[in-house]
Amino acid sequence: MISDPQHATHQHSPLPPVENWGPCGQPCDHPCEQPCDEKTAAQSLWANWLKASLFNTLDVCFDDVYREPKKILIVGGCRQMDLAQHIALLLPAADITLVDPEEAVTQKAKEEICCRFKFVASPLEALPFEADEFDLTIAHNFMAYPQEWTKALSEIGRVTCGNLFLSTHRPLLWSIARRFHSICRAMTELGFVLPKRLPETFDLLTHLHLYAKIKTKLAPFPWTVYMAQMRPDRQERLTLAS
């Protein structure tokens, strides 16, 4: 017998709360109350602003690169495709390699992107490249990728013979950004992941100075960027540090 739907009583289980996921892979620290169209528009504005800020920083840093690089390594480039494509347009003759520690991320990027790049899945602590193989290494949002950052930085020093573009996030500014849904979504769209840890600035600079001489320091939101030139004697320093 079919019951009358007008007189039937239904017990509805409560809907699960909606969570707002940020670039760290965790729920954001704020409610999401904007209409979808407004969120999308705001997200696009933030994404464009973040890209413009980063690309302008790259342009300033590249003023210190006196010889056009022939081989470029981009750490995390399989996630930060806007950055990788910008470099490809800026330096069309360069041989560009994208490296990521996760095989699945590398494979996904390889399937979605044209053959302009080489794709390598490898832990940063043991890069499968020869010494001095790259004229330029770009390690934007560097601390998001290695398990042991000192070993990873040493490996970057080993395979890079020219210049290094390295950035680390600023925790205070990142925590502020996470309170705004549109910024979180924009950063996720651009492939920026929240690093699990950040060493003391003194420790980072001490280690970086072993292998490179910092030429430029800039602060695009929400990172600190160092443009450095690799030292000619860094291989000896690497041997002593290891």
DRENDO-421920 format. One record per atom (N, C-alpha, C, O, CB): residue in one letter; x negated, y negated, z negated. Coordinates in steps of 0.1 Angstrom, whole numbers, padded with zeros to 4 digits, always signed. Atoms other than C-alpha are relative to their C-alpha. Glycine has a CB too. Layout:
REM DRENDO-421920
AXYZ...
***
This chain:
REM DRENDO-421920
M-0009+0012+0000M+0000+0000+0000M-0009-0012+0000M-0018-0013-0008M+0010+0000-0012I+0008+0012-0001I-0014-0034+0010I+0006-0010-0009I+0018-0013-0008I-0001-0005+0014S-0005+0010+0009S-0011-0060-0017S+0002-0013+0007S-0004-0016+0017S-0009-0002-0012D-0003+0014-0005D+0003-0095-0011D-0012-0009-0003D-0015-0011-0014D+0013-0005-0006P+0012+0009+0002P-0027-0118-0006P+0004-0012-0008P-0005-0018-0014P-0006-0004+0013Q-0003+0012+0007Q-0007-0147-0020Q+0001+0003-0015Q-0001-0007-0023Q+0014-0005+0004H-0001-0003+0015H-0003-0129-0054H-0012+0008-0005H-0013+0011-0017H+0013+0008-0002A+0012-0008+0004A-0036-0110-0054A-0009-0010-0007A-0010-0022-0004A-0007+0006+0012T+0010+0008+0008T-0061-0122-0079T-0014+0005+0004T-0016+0017+0005T+0002+0001-0015H+0014-0004-0004H-0098-0122-0069H-0010-0006-0010H-0008-0017-0015H-0003-0006+0015Q+0011+0005+0009Q-0128-0125-0091Q-0012-0002+0008Q-0018+0007+0013Q-0002+0010-0012H+0012+0003-0008H-0156-0143-0074H-0012-0001-0008H-0012-0008-0019H+0003-0014+0008S+0012+0001+0008S-0191-0139-0086S-0006-0014+0004S-0005-0018+0015S-0010+0012+0004P+0005+0013-0002P-0209-0172-0089P-0011+0001+0011P-0019+0010+0012P-0006-0006-0012L+0010+0000-0010L-0231-0182-0059L-0013-0002-0006L-0014-0010-0016L+0004-0010+0011P+0013+0003+0005P-0268-0181-0064P-0004-0014+0002P+0000-0020+0012P-0010+0010+0006P+0004+0014-0002P-0284-0215-0069P-0009-0002+0013P-0016+0007+0016P-0007-0005-0012V+0008+0003-0012V-0299-0231-0038V-0014-0005-0005V-0014-0014-0013V+0007-0010+0010E+0014+0004+0004E-0337-0234-0042E-0006-0007+0012E-0004-0004+0024E-0008+0012-0004N+0006+0008-0010N-0357-0260-0023N-0015+0004+0000N-0022+0001-0010N+0001-0015-0003W+0014-0006+0000W-0390-0244-0012W-0010-0011+0005W-0007-0017+0015W-0001+0012+0009G+0010+0010-0004G-0421-0266-0010G-0012+0007+0006G-0012+0019+0008G-0004-0008-0012P+0012-0005-0007P-0456-0262+0006P-0007+0010-0009P-0016+0017-0004P-0008-0011+0004C+0007-0009+0008C-0468-0242-0024C+0007+0014+0000C+0002+0023-0007C+0000-0005-0015G-0007-0013+0000G-0443-0214-0018G+0009+0002-0012G+0014+0013-0015G-0009+0011+0001Q-0008+0000+0012Q-0424-0223-0050Q+0011-0010+0002Q+0010-0019+0010Q-0008-0003-0012P-0011+0010-0001P-0391-0242-0055P-0006-0014-0003P-0014-0016-0012P+0011+0003-0010C+0004+0014+0003C-0395-0280-0054C+0005-0005-0013C+0013+0002-0020C+0005-0009+0011D-0004+0005+0013D-0392-0301-0085D+0011-0010+0000D+0012-0019-0008D-0012-0007-0006H-0011+0010-0002H-0361-0319-0074H+0012+0006+0006H+0011+0016+0013H-0005-0012+0008P-0012-0005-0007P-0325-0314-0063P+0000-0004+0015P-0007-0013+0019P+0013-0005-0007C-0001+0003-0014C-0316-0314-0026C+0014-0004+0003C+0023+0004+0004C-0004+0012+0009E-0013+0005-0001E-0286-0337-0022E+0002-0007+0013E+0014-0012+0016E+0003-0009-0011Q-0002+0008-0013Q-0292-0354+0012Q+0007+0009+0010Q+0006+0021+0011Q-0014-0004+0005P-0006-0007-0012P-0270-0344+0042P-0011+0005+0009P-0022-0001+0010P+0009-0009+0008C+0010-0006-0009C-0288-0322+0067C-0006-0009+0010C-0019-0009+0012C+0006+0012+0007D+0005+0009-0011D-0291-0348+0094D-0010-0010-0006D-0020-0013+0000D+0011-0008+0007E+0009+0010+0007E-0307-0373+0069E-0013+0007-0004E-0023+0001-0003E+0007-0006-0012K+0012-0007+0004K-0331-0347+0056K-0009+0003+0012K-0021+0001+0011K+0004+0014-0006T+0008-0003-0012T-0342-0337+0091T-0007-0013+0005T-0018-0012+0009T+0009+0006+0011A+0006+0012-0004A-0347-0373+0101A-0012-0005-0009A-0022-0009-0004A+0010-0011+0001A+0011+0004+0010A-0367-0381+0069A-0012+0009+0001A-0023+0005+0000A+0006+0000-0014Q+0011-0010-0002Q-0387-0349+0074Q-0009-0003+0012Q-0021-0003+0011Q+0006+0014+0001S+0007+0003-0012S-0396-0359+0109S-0009-0013-0002S-0020-0014+0003S+0009-0002+0012L+0007+0012+0002L-0406-0394+0098L-0013+0003-0009L-0024-0002-0006L+0008-0010-0007W+0012-0003+0009W-0429-0380+0070W-0010+0009+0008W-0022+0006+0006W+0005+0008-0012A+0010-0008-0007A-0444-0354+0093A-0008-0008+0010A-0020-0006+0011A+0008+0011+0008N+0007+0009-0009N-0452-0380+0119N-0010-0009-0007N-0021-0012-0003N+0010-0009+0008W+0009+0009+0008W-0467-0403+0092W-0012+0008-0005W-0023+0003-0004W+0008-0006-0012L+0011-0008+0005L-0488-0375+0077L-0010+0003+0011L-0022+0003+0009L+0005+0013-0007K+0009-0003-0011K-0501-0365+0111K-0008-0012+0005K-0020-0012+0007K+0009+0005+0012A+0007+0012-0004A-0509-0401+0121A-0011-0004-0010A-0022-0008-0006A+0010-0012+0001S+0010+0003+0010S-0527-0406+0088S-0012+0009+0001S-0024+0004+0000S+0006+0001-0014L+0011-0010-0002L-0548-0374+0093L-0007-0003+0012L-0020-0003+0012L+0006+0014-0001F+0007+0002-0012F-0555-0381+0129F-0008-0013+0001F-0019-0013+0006F+0010+0000+0012N+0008+0013+0001N-0566-0417+0122N-0012+0002-0008N-0023-0003-0005N+0009-0011-0006T+0012-0004+0009T-0589-0403+0095T-0010+0007+0009T-0022+0005+0008T+0004+0008-0012L+0009-0007-0008L-0604-0379+0120L-0007-0009+0010L-0019-0008+0013L+0008+0011+0008D+0006+0010-0009D-0609-0407+0145D-0012-0008-0006D-0022-0010+0000D+0010-0009+0006V+0010+0008+0007V-0628-0427+0119V-0013+0009-0003V-0024+0004-0001V+0005-0006-0013C+0011-0009+0003C-0649-0397+0109C-0008+0004+0012C-0020+0005+0012C+0005+0013-0007F+0007-0004-0012F-0657-0388+0145F-0009-0011+0005F-0017-0009+0014F+0010+0004+0011D+0010+0011-0004D-0674-0422+0149D-0014+0003-0004D-0023-0002+0001D+0005-0013-0006D+0013-0004+0005D-0702-0406+0130D-0006+0012+0007D-0017+0016+0005D+0000+0003-0015V+0005-0012-0008V-0705-0377+0155V-0006-0006+0013V+0002-0010+0022V+0012+0010+0002Y+0006+0007-0012Y-0730-0390+0180Y-0001+0009+0012Y-0003+0004+0023Y-0014-0004-0004R+0000-0009-0012R-0730-0359+0202R+0012+0009+0000R+0016+0015-0010R-0013+0009+0000E-0013-0008-0001E-0698-0342+0214E-0003+0015-0003E-0011+0021+0003E+0006-0002+0014P+0002-0014+0003P-0695-0308+0198P+0004+0010+0011P+0014+0007+0017P+0007+0004-0013K-0003-0011-0010K-0695-0277+0221K+0008+0011-0006K+0016+0017+0000K-0012+0005+0006K-0007-0011+0007K-0683-0252+0195K+0005-0005-0013K-0002-0010-0021K-0010+0012-0002I-0007+0005+0012I-0658-0260+0168I+0007+0011-0008I+0013+0020-0002I+0011-0011+0004L-0007-0010+0009L-0645-0239+0138L+0010-0008-0008L+0006-0018-0014L-0010+0008-0009I-0011+0007+0007I-0612-0249+0123I+0005+0010-0011I+0011+0020-0007I+0012-0005+0009V-0005-0008+0011V-0605-0233+0089V+0014-0003-0003V+0019-0014-0005V-0009-0003-0013G-0015+0001+0001G-0568-0226+0085G+0007-0006+0012G+0019-0010+0011G+0002-0010-0012G-0006+0006-0013G-0562-0237+0121G+0012+0008+0005G+0020+0003+0012G-0010+0000+0010C-0011-0008-0004C-0538-0208+0126C+0013-0005-0007C+0024-0002-0001C-0002+0015-0004R-0012+0006+0006R-0514-0226+0102R+0002-0014+0004R+0013-0019+0006R-0001+0002-0016Q+0000+0015-0003Q-0523-0262+0110Q-0001-0002+0015Q-0011-0007+0020Q-0011-0007-0008M+0001+0000-0015M-0515-0260+0147M+0001-0014+0005M-0005-0016+0016M+0012+0008+0005D+0000+0014-0005D-0508-0297+0151D-0014-0006-0001D-0018-0013+0009D+0010-0009-0009L+0014+0005+0001L-0543-0304+0139L-0009+0007+0011L-0016+0000+0017L-0006+0004-0014A+0008-0007-0010A-0558-0277+0161A+0003-0005+0015A-0006-0007+0022A+0003+0015+0000Q-0004+0004-0013Q-0539-0289+0192Q-0005-0015+0002Q-0009-0018+0013Q+0015+0000+0002H+0006+0013-0002H-0550-0325+0185H-0015+0000+0003H-0019-0007+0011H+0003-0008-0014I+0014-0002-0003I-0586-0314+0184I-0002+0005+0014I-0012+0000+0021I-0007+0009-0010A+0001-0005-0013A-0581-0295+0216A+0002-0011+0011A-0005-0011+0021A+0010+0011+0003L-0002+0011-0009L-0568-0326+0233L-0011-0011+0000L-0015-0016+0010L+0014-0007-0003L+0011+0010+0003L-0595-0348+0218L-0013+0004+0007L-0020-0004+0012L-0001-0003-0015L+0013-0006-0005L-0623-0325+0229L+0003+0012+0009L+0002+0023+0006L-0009+0005-0012P-0005-0010-0009P-0610-0306+0259P-0011+0010+0005P-0008+0021+0009P+0006-0006+0012A+0010-0009-0005A-0644-0291+0268A-0005+0009-0011A-0013+0018-0008A-0011-0008+0006A+0006-0008+0012A-0651-0276+0233A+0006+0014+0000A+0018+0016+0003A+0003-0008-0013D-0004-0014+0003D-0649-0239+0225D+0005+0000-0015D-0003-0002-0024D-0012+0010+0002I-0006+0001+0013I-0625-0238+0195I+0004+0013-0006I+0011+0021+0001I+0012-0010+0000T-0004-0013+0007T-0622-0209+0170T+0008-0004-0013T+0004-0013-0020T-0013+0008-0004L-0009+0002+0012L-0594-0208+0144L-0002+0012-0009L-0001+0024-0004L+0015-0001+0004V+0002-0011+0009V-0601-0187+0113V+0010-0001-0012V+0012-0012-0017V-0015+0000-0005D-0009+0000+0011D-0577-0176+0086D-0002+0013-0007D-0005+0023-0001D+0015-0001+0005P+0003-0013+0007P-0581-0150+0058P+0011+0010+0001P+0009+0022-0003P-0002-0004-0015E-0011-0009-0001E-0547-0134+0065E+0002+0005+0015E+0004-0003+0024E+0013-0006-0005E-0002-0006-0014E-0544-0110+0095E+0014-0003+0006E+0015-0006+0018E-0002+0015-0001A-0014+0002-0005A-0506-0115+0098A+0001-0014+0005A+0008-0017+0015A+0010+0003-0011V-0001+0014-0004V-0510-0153+0100V-0007-0002+0014V-0003-0009+0023V-0006-0009-0010T+0008+0002-0013T-0537-0150+0127T+0007+0007+0012T+0007+0001+0022T-0014+0007-0002Q-0007-0007-0011Q-0517-0125+0147Q+0012-0008+0005Q+0015-0009+0017Q+0004+0014-0004K-0011+0008-0004K-0486-0147+0146K-0004-0012+0008K+0003-0015+0018K+0008-0004-0013A+0004+0012-0008A-0505-0177+0158A-0005+0004+0014A-0002-0003+0023A-0012-0007-0008K+0005-0005-0013K-0521-0157+0186K+0012+0003+0009K+0011+0001+0021K-0008+0013-0002E-0011-0003-0008E-0487-0146+0198E+0008-0012+0004E+0015-0013+0015E+0010+0009-0007E-0008+0012-0003E-0472-0181+0197E-0007-0011+0008E+0000-0020+0013E+0005-0005-0013I+0008+0011-0005I-0500-0202+0210I-0007+0005+0013I-0010+0017+0014I-0010-0006-0010C+0007-0004-0012C-0517-0203+0244C-0015+0004-0003C-0019+0004-0014C+0000-0012+0009C+0014-0005+0002C-0552-0189+0250C-0010-0010-0001C-0022-0007+0002C-0002+0010+0012R+0010+0011+0001R-0569-0222+0245R-0010+0002-0012R-0021-0002-0011R+0007-0014-0003F+0008-0002+0012F-0582-0210+0211F-0005+0015-0001F+0001+0024+0005F+0007-0004-0012K+0004-0013+0005K-0601-0180+0197K+0005+0002-0014K+0005-0007-0022K-0015+0003+0001F-0007-0002+0013F-0584-0164+0167F-0008+0011-0007F-0011+0022-0002F+0015+0005+0002V+0008-0009+0008V-0604-0147+0139V+0007+0001-0014V+0009-0009-0020V-0014-0005-0001A-0005-0003+0014A-0590-0131+0107A-0012+0005-0008A-0018+0015-0005A+0012+0011+0000S+0012-0003+0008S-0617-0131+0081S+0001-0007-0013S+0005-0019-0013S-0013-0003+0008P+0002+0008+0012P-0623-0140+0045P-0010-0010+0001P-0020-0008+0008P-0003+0009-0012L+0010+0011-0002L-0641-0173+0043L-0013+0003-0007L-0023-0003-0004L+0006-0013-0005E+0012-0004+0007E-0666-0157+0019E-0009+0009+0008E-0021+0011+0004E+0004+0007-0013A+0008-0008-0009A-0679-0135+0047A+0003-0002+0014A+0009+0006+0021A+0001+0015-0004L-0004+0003-0013L-0675-0152+0080L-0008+0008+0011L-0020+0009+0009L-0003-0015+0003P+0006-0009-0009P-0683-0130+0110P-0007-0008+0012P-0005-0004+0023P+0010+0010+0006F+0006+0008-0011F-0704-0156+0129F-0015-0001-0003F-0020+0002-0014F+0006-0014+0000E+0015+0002+0002E-0741-0162+0135E-0003-0013-0007E+0005-0022-0007E-0006+0001+0014A+0004+0012+0006A-0760-0188+0117A-0001-0011+0010A-0005-0009+0022A-0014+0002-0007D+0000+0012-0009D-0757-0223+0132D+0008+0001+0013D+0005-0004+0023D-0015-0003+0004E-0008-0003-0012E-0730-0211+0156E+0008-0012+0004E+0011-0014+0016E+0008+0012-0002F-0009+0011-0003F-0708-0242+0153F-0006-0014-0002F-0014-0016-0011F+0013+0001-0009D+0005+0014+0001D-0716-0279+0160D+0009-0007-0010D+0004-0017-0016D+0001-0006+0014L-0010+0008+0008L-0685-0290+0140L+0009+0011-0007L+0015+0019+0000L+0008-0010+0008T-0010-0008+0007T-0664-0273+0113T+0009-0009-0007T+0005-0019-0013T-0007+0009-0011I-0011+0008+0006I-0631-0287+0102I+0007+0009-0011I+0013+0019-0007I+0010-0005+0010A-0006-0008+0011A-0619-0275+0068A+0010-0009-0008A+0007-0014-0019A-0011+0006-0010H-0010+0009+0006H-0588-0296+0061H+0008+0008-0011H+0012+0019-0008H+0009-0006+0011N-0008-0007+0011N-0570-0287+0028N-0008+0013-0004N-0002+0023-0006N+0014+0003+0004F+0009-0011+0001F-0600-0264+0022F+0003+0010-0011F+0003+0022-0009F-0014-0005-0002M-0001-0008+0012M-0592-0251-0013M+0012+0009+0001M+0014+0018-0008M+0001-0008-0012A-0011-0009-0002A-0560-0234+0000A-0003+0014+0005A+0005+0023+0004A+0011-0006+0009Y+0003-0013-0007Y-0579-0206+0017Y-0009+0010-0007Y-0007+0022-0006Y-0005-0004+0013P+0010-0010+0006P-0609-0191-0002P+0005+0005-0013P+0012-0001-0021P-0013-0006-0001Q-0001-0006+0014Q-0608-0168-0032Q-0011-0005-0009Q-0009-0008-0021Q+0000+0015+0000E+0011+0005+0007E-0642-0180-0042E-0006-0012+0008E-0013-0009+0018E-0011+0011-0002W+0003+0011-0008W-0648-0215-0030W-0015-0003+0002W-0019-0007+0013W+0007-0012-0005T+0014+0003-0001T-0685-0217-0037T-0006+0009+0011T-0014+0004+0019T-0007+0003-0013K+0005-0009-0010K-0692-0186-0015K+0005-0004+0014K-0002-0004+0024K+0004+0014-0003A-0005+0004-0013A-0669-0199+0012A-0007-0013+0005A-0010-0013+0017A+0015-0003-0002L+0007+0012-0005L-0686-0233+0013L-0014+0003+0004L-0020-0003+0013L-0001-0010-0012S+0013-0004-0005S-0720-0216+0015S+0001+0007+0014S-0008+0004+0022S-0006+0011-0010E-0001-0006-0013E-0708-0195+0044E+0003-0011+0011E-0003-0010+0022E+0012+0010+0000I-0002+0011-0010I-0695-0227+0062I-0013-0007+0002I-0016-0011+0013I+0010-0010-0006G+0014+0006-0001G-0730-0242+0055G-0009+0008+0009G-0017+0003+0016G-0006-0002-0013R+0009-0009-0008R-0746-0211+0071R+0004-0001+0015R-0005-0001+0023R+0002+0014-0005V-0004-0001-0014V-0725-0212+0103V+0001-0013+0007V+0003-0014+0019V+0013+0008+0002T-0002+0013-0006T-0724-0249+0109T-0014-0007+0000T-0021-0008-0009T+0010-0009-0009C+0013+0007-0002C-0754-0268+0123C+0001-0015+0002C-0009-0022+0002C-0007+0006+0012G-0002+0014-0003G-0739-0302+0130G+0007-0008-0011G+0001-0013-0020G+0008-0002+0013N-0008+0008+0009N-0711-0319+0111N+0011+0008-0007N+0016+0018-0001N+0006-0012+0007L-0011-0007+0008L-0685-0308+0085L+0010-0011-0004L+0007-0021-0011L-0006+0007-0012F-0011+0008+0005F-0651-0324+0080F+0007+0008-0011F+0013+0019-0007F+0010-0004+0012L-0006-0008+0011L-0638-0312+0046L+0009-0009-0008L+0005-0020-0012L-0011+0006-0009S-0009+0007+0008S-0608-0323+0026S+0005+0009-0011S+0007+0021-0010S+0012-0006+0008T-0006-0007+0011T-0594-0314-0008T+0012-0008-0004T+0012-0021-0003T-0010+0002-0012H-0012+0007+0004H-0560-0323-0022H-0002-0008-0013H-0011-0004-0021H+0012+0009-0002R+0000+0008+0013R-0555-0349-0050R+0012+0005-0008R+0023+0001-0004R+0000-0015+0002P-0011-0007+0008P-0534-0331-0077P+0011-0010-0004P+0023-0007-0003P-0005+0006-0012L-0010+0010+0004L-0516-0363-0089L+0009-0003+0012L+0021-0003+0011L-0006-0013-0006L-0008+0004-0012L-0505-0374-0054L+0008+0012+0005L+0019+0010+0010L-0009-0005+0011W-0008-0012-0004W-0495-0338-0045W+0012+0002-0009W+0023+0006-0004W-0009+0012+0001S-0011-0002+0009S-0474-0335-0076S+0011-0010+0002S+0023-0007+0001S-0004-0001-0014I-0010+0010-0003I-0457-0368-0067I+0008+0004+0013I+0020+0003+0014I-0006-0014+0002A-0006-0003-0013A-0451-0356-0031A+0010+0012-0002A+0020+0012+0005A-0011+0005+0010R-0008-0011+0002R-0435-0324-0044R+0014-0004-0006R+0023+0004-0005R-0006+0011-0009R-0013+0005+0005R-0407-0345-0060R+0009-0005+0011R+0021-0008+0008R-0002-0010-0010F-0008+0005-0011F-0395-0355-0026F+0002+0011+0011F-0008+0016+0016F-0006-0013+0007H-0003-0011-0008H-0377-0329-0005H-0006-0002+0014H-0012+0007+0020H+0015+0002+0001S+0005+0002-0014S-0386-0345+0029S-0015+0001+0001S-0019+0007+0012S+0005-0014+0004I+0015-0001+0000I-0423-0347+0021I-0004+0015-0001I-0013+0019+0007I-0007-0008-0011C+0003-0014+0001C-0423-0311+0010C+0002+0008+0013C-0006+0015+0018C+0008+0007-0011R-0004-0007-0013R-0406-0299+0042R-0010-0004+0011R-0014+0004+0019R+0014-0003+0004A+0009+0004-0010A-0429-0320+0063A-0014+0006-0001A-0020+0010+0009A-0001-0016+0000M+0013-0006+0003M-0460-0306+0047M+0000+0015+0004M-0009+0020+0009M-0004-0002-0014T-0002-0014-0003T-0447-0271+0051T+0000+0002+0016T-0006+0011+0021T+0013+0006-0006E-0001+0000-0015E-0439-0278+0088E-0014-0001+0006E-0017+0005+0016E+0009-0011+0005L+0013+0003-0005L-0475-0290+0093L-0010+0011-0004L-0022+0010+0000L-0005-0013-0004G+0008-0011+0004G-0489-0258+0077G-0009-0003-0012G-0019+0004-0014G-0009+0003+0011F+0008+0004+0012F-0503-0275+0045F+0005+0008-0012F+0017+0007-0016F+0001-0015-0002V-0003-0008+0011V-0503-0251+0016V-0006-0005-0013V-0018-0010-0012V-0004+0015+0002L+0005+0005+0013L-0508-0260-0021L-0011+0009-0004L-0009+0021-0007L+0011-0002-0010P+0011-0009+0005P-0542-0247-0032P+0003+0005-0014P+0010-0002-0022P-0013-0008+0000K-0002-0005+0014K-0542-0225-0063K-0009-0006-0010K-0005-0007-0022K-0003+0015+0001R+0009+0006+0010R-0571-0243-0079R-0008-0011+0007R-0008-0012+0019R-0010+0011-0006L+0009+0010-0005L-0593-0273-0075L-0011-0002-0010L-0009-0005-0022L+0009-0014+0001P+0012+0002+0009P-0628-0276-0089P-0002-0014-0004P+0004-0023+0002P-0013+0006+0006E+0003+0014+0004E-0641-0306-0107E-0007-0006+0012E-0015+0000+0019E-0009+0000-0013T+0006+0008-0011T-0652-0333-0082T-0015+0001-0001T-0022+0003+0009T+0005-0014+0000F+0014+0000+0002F-0687-0332-0097F-0005+0014+0006F-0016+0014+0013F-0004-0002-0014D+0004-0013-0005D-0690-0294-0090D+0001+0001+0015D-0008+0007+0021D+0009+0011-0007L-0001-0001-0014L-0677-0297-0055L-0011-0008+0007L-0017-0003+0017L+0014-0006+0004L+0010+0009-0006L-0700-0326-0046L-0014+0006-0002L-0023+0005+0007L+0001-0014-0005T+0013-0006+0003T-0730-0309-0062T-0003+0011+0010T-0014+0013+0015T-0001+0005-0014H+0001-0011-0009H-0724-0278-0041H-0001-0005+0014H-0009+0000+0022H+0011+0010-0002L+0000+0005-0014L-0717-0297-0009L-0013-0007+0003L-0018-0006+0014L+0011-0010+0002H+0013+0007-0003H-0749-0318-0013H-0011+0010+0002H-0022+0006+0007H-0003-0009-0012L+0010-0010-0003L-0769-0286-0012L-0002+0002+0015L-0013+0004+0019L+0003+0013-0007Y+0001-0003-0015Y-0761-0282+0025Y+0002-0012+0009Y-0001-0011+0021Y+0011+0010+0002A-0004+0011-0009A-0749-0315+0038A-0002-0014-0007A-0002-0015-0020A+0014+0001+0004K+0001+0014+0005K-0753-0353+0034K+0013-0007+0004K+0017-0008+0016K-0012-0007+0007I-0013+0006-0002I-0720-0371+0030I-0002-0014+0007I-0009-0022+0001I+0008-0001-0013K+0001+0012-0007K-0716-0399+0055K+0012-0009-0001K+0011-0021-0001K-0003+0003+0015T-0013+0008+0001T-0680-0410+0051T+0009+0007-0010T+0010+0019-0011T+0007-0001+0014K-0010-0005+0010K-0654-0406+0023K+0013-0009+0002K+0012-0021+0002K-0005-0001-0014L-0012+0007-0002L-0618-0415+0030L+0011+0007-0008L+0009+0018-0014L+0004+0001+0015A-0011-0006+0009A-0584-0409+0012A+0013-0001+0007A+0022-0009+0002A+0000-0008-0013P-0013-0001-0006P-0555-0402+0035P+0010+0008-0010P+0005+0018-0015P+0001+0006+0014F-0009-0007+0009F-0524-0392+0015F+0003+0014+0004F+0006+0016+0016F+0014-0008-0001P+0005+0001+0014P-0526-0369-0004P-0014+0007-0002P-0015+0015-0011P+0010+0006-0009W+0013-0007+0001W-0562-0357+0002W-0012-0010-0002W-0010-0022+0000W-0002+0007+0013T+0013+0007-0001T-0598-0368-0002T-0008+0007+0011T-0010+0019+0011T-0008+0000-0014V+0007-0005-0012V-0618-0364+0030V-0015-0004-0001V-0019-0015-0004V+0006-0005+0013Y+0015+0002-0001Y-0656-0360+0033Y-0005+0004+0014Y-0002+0015+0018Y-0008+0008-0011M+0007-0003-0013M-0674-0362+0066M-0015+0001-0003M-0021-0009-0008M+0003-0011+0011A+0013-0003+0004A-0708-0347+0062A-0009+0005+0011A-0003+0012+0020A-0001+0009-0012Q+0009-0005-0010Q-0739-0340+0083Q-0008+0011-0007Q-0014+0009-0017Q-0009-0011+0006M+0008-0011+0006M-0756-0307+0077M-0014-0003-0001M-0020-0008+0008M+0003+0013+0008R+0014+0003+0002R-0791-0308+0063R-0008+0010+0008R-0005+0022+0009R-0003+0001-0015P+0008-0010-0007P-0819-0293+0084P-0006+0011-0008P-0008+0022-0003P-0012-0008+0006D+0006-0011+0009D-0833-0274+0054D+0011+0008-0008D+0008+0014-0018D-0009-0007-0010R-0011-0007+0008R-0799-0260+0043R-0002+0015-0001R+0003+0021-0011R+0014-0004+0006Q+0001-0015+0000Q-0808-0224+0052Q-0009+0004-0012Q-0006+0014-0019Q-0006+0005+0013E+0008-0003+0011E-0836-0225+0026E+0008-0003-0013E+0007+0005-0023E-0012-0009+0000R-0008+0003+0012R-0812-0241+0001R+0010+0011-0002R+0013+0015-0014R+0007-0013+0002L-0010-0011+0001L-0786-0214+0009L-0007+0013-0006L-0001+0020-0015L+0006+0004+0014T+0007-0012+0006T-0812-0187+0001T-0003-0002-0015T-0001+0008-0022T-0014+0002+0008L+0002+0002+0014L-0821-0203-0032L+0013+0000-0008L+0013+0005-0019L-0007-0014-0002A-0013+0000+0007A-0784-0208-0041A+0005+0014-0002A+0012+0017-0012A+0010-0009+0007S-0005-0014+0001S-0776-0171-0034S-0009+0008-0009S-0006+0020-0010S+0001+0006+0014
***
